[in-house]
């Protein structure tokens, strides 16, 4: 919906414009939910990109659609379907060890198999549903509008639990993500950490999918983290940048959607992609002129 027709329009004064937007309770909830989802997706996505498990993250994003469709078919809350299928899919992917020769290939093959099968199941559930399923577009592309205060509270609670669990395993997980063989040699439970992370990633994907939709959640999972890791190799700084980028593109996407007839998911994805392209272009330019040295060097 083009809210510009019902308002005075963009004033070029950020404070005034935010006050105008936040005069609507549904927009306040949209910003709250978007911020929660952006922070959780950015942190989980940072580890996902570092561990080279973007395909697994994409699969978990996709399988949230059949989860929600199945829940709708059974007459229960779609949220249960999101979490059941995403966490279940994470456990299936985790069943194949990554370590050892061919481990990554086996994980990719299983991940692709799970994705194709469950996506087909999703369309089957939609076909079997006899009622009016007008929310298919919402399941696929999400909607930041219409979020209640109760939903924001639930999202925040899930995010706190997931981020708290990640904080507990964060240091050994980082070690195992950088070099799993050395970490295993030092007594780090690499296998258990991998399973735990995939479960947390599944929970984060299930939460984010309820807001961004199954086809757009991957944008917040991968692009802010990928851009941040291009900017700096320092873990703490890179992780903070990932969160900052995710929140920024989410907020700017919501603002742009408020003043235009186009959906917020389009803007969030577009802004994230544009920023990633800009970062990659800047890095390439820096390498060409000798400012950046990719082979372990530092900026001059």
Steps between C-alpha positions, in 0.01 A plus 500: 500500500623849418480686828626818335146565383377510860781708644677825431785317326873497552622823660879438480512550878581153643362575847175639366459212258563239770249670729246488218568131431496402867165668549354172375523211753537240224808682368649513850456124526644457151817685602525304826455164331729597214774600741474175697507290184786703350721458807437127529541435127820708485668315786397153383577593141849616594589155633317337208709686243820440697425126512417493128152367569304753296336221300377344825361837608325540165347154535370573849347821368327308221365219721328750725241537222382135508505521879259792504288345225478170690400678821229690312374172350482347848317803638772607745712812530742550212770583754507139617557388143782750450691375804422129456618483141800734535637331812415156359675587175803621695521167684482308171780713350703455817474121463780507240843582648689783330842384611716279283551466126172539314314615809401835352387336177281256692347783701427699183341199332280425801412866540390527139295182532322627812432834336350354182283245682359736761436778249294252296317403820418866558321531168321172571373636833376814324320285240341283771371799695134535412443843647613839379873524554547867429819512702723314253663824385547597862667164575734538204574872511406596855333808641626738764151646533231362726744382766352507849671592824466138614682380188779748562534371856519138380757591235711682757483205742612253234780735394625539858508122552671434166759776544561392860568144388728625224691714749567190711650305208633803312873473573542128431266530202718775355808283551333202335373716214846632417681163519296201607793255485717702737200564725426126516864436585471745789201310641226731369173305442480599134218262411277605790564868424405448136169339596425767760572780254278351230214468749546864603517600132175310441331683787628836375379423148158397629469826692618721216283322242187604685588863427706503181347194334677184393647646182642818656636377833818391325573863414534594868689181579771527239544849354573707815742233623668464161544878468635532855756223447618677186563816701703352785645166609477584871222281644358749751503793259363290215217363715407850619503627142276215391241598763528869410452430130202269559321750725577789264365329187193382692419847629566671165293231327205563731527876455523471121200265491296740713545775242457283190259241356758221503546231770755538779660163423603627158670804650675307779643252250592768247677721752691203643604386154601852393714539811668165441578592138638836614725330757628248246565775247684708759712202601585422138595863442712500815683187382559654156661815640695317770304627802374153585715186490284186490775254587499567873620857466348803669376823362763767454 
